[in-house]
Amino acid sequence: MTDHAQGSATLIGVGDVMIARYDATLLDPAAPVLQAADFTFGNCEWPYSEEMGDTHPVEAHLNDAVEGDDLFTPGDPEAVRLKGRKGFNVLSFANNHCLHAGYRAFLRTMAVMRESGIAPVGAGNDIDEALAPVYLERNGVRVAFVGCTSALLPGTHAGRRTPGVAPLRRHSYFRNPNWNDWGLAPQVGTLVDREDLEALCASVRTARENADIVVVSVHWGMVEDRIAIGDYQREAARAFIDNGADLILGHGTLVTKGIEIYKGKAIFYSLGKFLMKGPRPTGEVPIGVTAAVGKEARKGMAAMIAIADRRITGIAFAPTFADEQSRPSFLTSDHPMFGEIADDIASISTAAGFSTRFERTADRVIIG
């Protein structure tokens, strides 16, 4: 952690961190950067426990569909401790993988996080805990994190007495491009669930009253279209900002997505996969979707946020790339992949209709 003046700090936000197969070296290349930040965020995309626990019914049927051993078993809790040692101090646990091993592994994962100096967010013993902001303070800067997911399996949302995740569900509908184009294939639109959105906006407002900076983490997105941002995503992200959020950190798709600036606040629609060591080697084709998970899914970005006078004063991203052993690194401009990733983010942001400006420096891309 870098020493900063009172009221100043740095925040790093990466995307999905999946360590279904433990390897003690996975975070070694990235650790110096992760450890240097005051607030280091990621999405914990796997459950961990010393024992199997209870398989969720949906996962049980998915296990039936694949050959060999079960896919959805808990990982080694040492993976959580590794994240803590290598710099992470806040992790979202709101995603479609967190309940793969049932309630016991779900709750054990969060317990190990806390033992490792990591604050879990977006999940809990009940809906109140899952929705509650988590607060971290460094150098006199108090940052609140609110977490939720739109990618969740049936029955994994938290309830009044039920463990689970904070949901941000969406609803799909068909629409015709034009009222008289009745003979054409309809387009698909999405709407955010009004009750979920209001519950999360209430959490954001609470966080706004009790923190200098409010960060919202969302596991969401459209996997098979490289550029597309769902209507429900745009609506929810802007609602969070309208209710007091300063920064949106999106993740959940296999690849990165565009960046939008709304009312001076940054919306990272997907930071991509920071580290993906799945239960099995997946090669170029994942199970159940038609998007690639080879080299493209190893490209990512990290939100690099500067804080001074207890407010965000600089927004940038650092391109990241994971090697064939799934070990991510933060790239500098002399790496050939730096420009490739920077160009890609600028291109897909423009294609998504965003007017975001980008300026490259030696180790990051400044966002304006």
HELIX and SHEET records of a PDB file:
HELIX    1   1 ALA A   31  ALA A   36  1                                   6    
HELIX    2   2 PRO A   57  ASP A   64  1                                   8    
HELIX    3   3 GLU A   78  ARG A   85  1                                   8    
HELIX    4   4 GLY A  102  GLU A  115  1                                  14    
HELIX    5   5 ILE A  127  LEU A  131  1                                   5    
HELIX    6   6 ARG A  194  ASN A  210  1                                  17    
HELIX    7   7 ASP A  231  ASP A  242  1                                  12    
HELIX    8   8 LYS A  295  ARG A  298  1                                   4    
HELIX    9   9 PRO A  336  ALA A  351  1                                  16    
SHEET    1   A 5 ALA A 119  VAL A 121  0                                        
SHEET    2   A 5 VAL A  90  SER A  92  1                                        
SHEET    3   A 5 PHE A  39  CYS A  44  1                                        
SHEET    4   A 5 ALA A   9  ILE A  19  1                                        
SHEET    5   A 5 LYS A 273  LYS A 277  1                                        
SHEET    1   B 7 ALA A 119  VAL A 121  0                                        
SHEET    2   B 7 VAL A  90  SER A  92  1                                        
SHEET    3   B 7 PHE A  39  CYS A  44  1                                        
SHEET    4   B 7 ALA A   9  ILE A  19  1                                        
SHEET    5   B 7 LYS A 299  ALA A 308 -1                                        
SHEET    6   B 7 ARG A 311  ALA A 322 -1                                        
SHEET    7   B 7 PRO A 328  PHE A 330 -1                                        
SHEET    1   C 8 ALA A 119  VAL A 121  0                                        
SHEET    2   C 8 VAL A  90  SER A  92  1                                        
SHEET    3   C 8 PHE A  39  CYS A  44  1                                        
SHEET    4   C 8 ALA A   9  ILE A  19  1                                        
SHEET    5   C 8 LYS A 299  ALA A 308 -1                                        
SHEET    6   C 8 ARG A 311  ALA A 322 -1                                        
SHEET    7   C 8 VAL A 365  ILE A 367 -1                                        
SHEET    8   C 8 PHE A 358  ARG A 360 -1                                        
SHEET    1   D 2 ALA A 123  GLY A 124  0                                        
SHEET    2   D 2 GLY A 164  VAL A 165 -1                                        
SHEET    1   E 6 VAL A 134  ARG A 138  0                                        
SHEET    2   E 6 VAL A 141  THR A 149 -1                                        
SHEET    3   E 6 ILE A 213  HIS A 219  1                                        
SHEET    4   E 6 LEU A 247  HIS A 251  1                                        
SHEET    5   E 6 LYS A 265  PHE A 268  1                                        
SHEET    6   E 6 ILE A 259  TYR A 262 -1                                        
SHEET    1   F 2 ARG A 170  ARG A 175  0                                        
SHEET    2   F 2 GLN A 187  VAL A 192 -1                                        
END                                                                             
